[in-house]
Amino acid sequence: MTDQPEDGLELDDAERELAASLGVQRPVPNAGFRGALGRHLAVRDPGYGPRPARLRLFVGGYLGAGGLLIALGALVAAGAL
């Protein structure tokens, strides 16, 4: 998303005025609510919490399987299989 309209789309004066007023008059929750929400979300998802014990093994397995499938597809596309 950009702040500027796409090329080829021109706004007239009324649309520009409306866009400016919407940008300025945007409702924002008060600081108390934002702080409480931030604390609530931090409790529910602390970020980098514990991960599965064998996460690296799972990721390595999926990467290996994906690499094998790509190599097999390349061989089929090259006509070797």
N, C-alpha and C positions, 0 to 999 in steps of 0.2 A: 504494500500500500504506500502510496505517496501522498504528499500534501497538495500536489499540483494536479490539475486535471490532465487526462491523457491528451496526446497530440490529436488535433482534429476536433476536439470538443471544446467549444468556446462558450463561456458563461456570459449572460447579459448582466447588466448592472443590478437588477433585482436579485438574481441568483447569487451574485458575488456578495451582496449585502446579507442575504439569508445565510450563506455559508460562513461569513464572518461572525454573525450574531450567534449561530449555533456553536461555533468554536469558542466564543467568549463566555456564553451563558450556559455552558455544559454543566449539568448538575454533578457535584462531587460530594461523596459522603463526608461527614464531619470527621475530625481527627480521632475522636474516641472510638468511633465505629471501625475506622481503618486499622487502628492499633489492636482492637479486640479481634478483628478478623485475622490480622497477621499472626497474633499469638495462637489463635485457634488452629490456623493452618499449619503453623510450626509444630504444634503438638500432634496433629494428625499425620503429618508427613515431615519428619525432621530432616529430610534431605538425604544425605548419604548414610542411611542406617545399615543394619546388617543385611548382607546378601546371602544367597544360598551358598552352602559350603562348597559345592562343586561347580560354581558358576564358570570358572575358567575352563573346566573340562567340557561343559555344555557348549560354550562359545567356540572353543577349539573344534569340537565335533561338528558343529554346524558350518564353520568355516571350511573345514576339511571336506565335508560332504558337498558344499557348494563349489569348491574348487574342482573336485572330482567331476561333478556334473558339467561344469564349464569346459573342462578338458575333454570330456566325452563328447560334448556338443561340437567342439572344435574339430575333433577327429571325424565325426560324422559329416560335418560340413566340408571338410577337406577330402572326403571320399575314402579315407583310410579304413573305415569300418562299414 
